[in-house]
């Protein structure tokens, strides 16, 4: 005799409100997400919104966090390959595709950033990018230090996505995203580990990435080595050129 399947739990009031706000956002942007419209869509009274989210801004913060969770799931569905640079390219493409598919949600996610109260989902998304950059460093292909690579890729990816969103759809071309992506990749990634342009920066970044895999050094020595390697990985001459190997 087969045991009866339990029915999925009905969505909570909080989940219903967030879903209603996301639906309204997708229909007509931020202006569509009014207190009255959310209440009608979710079948609740206005005080419920303020009890659960404090304000409409609080509700939009919850919508942004849900957007990051959806975004994370799309990244997790990607299989990691043996080529960290190819995976970096795929991550860029995934990011841009998400923004173009969910323009109003993307604007709430990345246009309302609050450095004082970053969401758990946003922090996790940034950790995923740092891991992808770290794999490039481990391969000895990173031309800059890891923190700068992650920061600049975040800025470049968000900037590219907002630029495409601001372009009329009839004039929009994903080839522009590819060209921006490749220009960015060339700025932080060397062609191969032994390439002269990688030089001391690429070598220091790679060694810094691998330093945690050895127990030869005392923790204090390892910490000091991290400081030295990070300084080398961040090195630039006065005119901004990469120091020679």
Residue pairs with C-beta under 8 A, 6 or more apart in sequence:
11 19
13 42
13 44
13 48
13 52
14 52
14 62
16 42
16 43
16 44
17 38
17 42
17 44
17 48
17 49
17 52
17 53
17 59
18 59
18 62
18 63
18 66
19 42
20 38
20 41
20 42
21 33
21 38
21 41
21 59
21 60
21 62
21 63
22 63
22 66
22 67
22 105
23 41
24 32
24 33
24 37
24 38
24 41
25 32
25 33
25 63
25 104
25 105
25 108
26 102
26 104
26 105
28 104
29 104
29 107
30 60
30 104
30 107
30 108
33 56
33 59
33 60
33 63
35 46
35 49
35 56
36 46
38 44
38 49
38 59
39 45
39 46
39 48
39 49
49 56
49 59
53 59
53 61
53 62
60 108
60 112
61 112
61 114
61 117
61 119
63 105
63 108
64 105
64 108
64 109
64 112
64 119
64 122
65 119
65 120
65 121
65 122
66 121
67 102
67 105
67 106
67 108
67 109
67 121
68 109
68 119
68 121
68 122
68 124
68 125
69 121
71 95
71 98
71 109
71 121
71 125
72 121
72 124
72 125
72 128
74 94
74 98
75 91
75 94
75 125
75 128
78 87
78 90
78 91
78 94
80 87
81 87
84 132
84 135
84 136
84 138
84 139
84 141
85 136
85 139
85 141
85 185
85 189
87 132
87 135
88 132
88 133
88 136
88 153
88 185
88 189
89 181
89 185
91 129
91 132
92 153
92 157
92 177
92 181
92 184
93 177
93 181
95 157
95 161
96 157
96 160
96 161
96 164
96 174
96 177
98 106
99 106
99 110
99 161
99 162
99 164
99 165
100 161
100 164
100 165
100 172
103 165
106 161
106 165
107 165
109 122
110 158
110 161
110 162
111 162
113 122
126 150
126 154
129 150
129 153
129 154
130 146
130 150
133 142
133 146
133 149
133 150
133 153
134 146
134 209
136 142
136 149
136 188
136 189
137 146
137 149
137 205
137 206
137 208
137 209
138 206
138 209
138 210
139 193
139 206
140 190
140 193
140 198
140 202
140 203
140 206
141 189
141 190
141 192
141 193
141 198
141 202
141 206
142 149
142 188
142 189
142 190
142 198
142 201
142 202
142 205
142 206
142 209
142 233
143 187
143 188
143 189
143 190
143 197
143 198
143 201
143 202
143 205
143 242
144 152
144 187
144 188
144 201
144 205
144 233
144 234
145 201
145 204
145 205
145 208
145 230
145 233
145 234
146 205
146 208
146 209
146 233
148 234
149 188
152 184
152 187
152 188
153 184
153 188
156 180
156 184
160 177
160 180
160 181
164 172
164 176
164 177
190 197
190 198
190 202
191 197
193 202
193 206
195 202
196 244
196 245
197 242
198 245
199 242
199 243
199 244
199 245
200 232
200 235
200 243
200 244
200 245
201 232
201 233
201 235
201 242
201 243
203 245
204 229
204 230
204 232
204 233
204 235
205 229
205 233
207 229
208 226
208 229
208 230
208 233
211 217
211 222
211 225
211 226
211 229
212 222
214 222
217 225
235 243
236 242
236 243
237 243
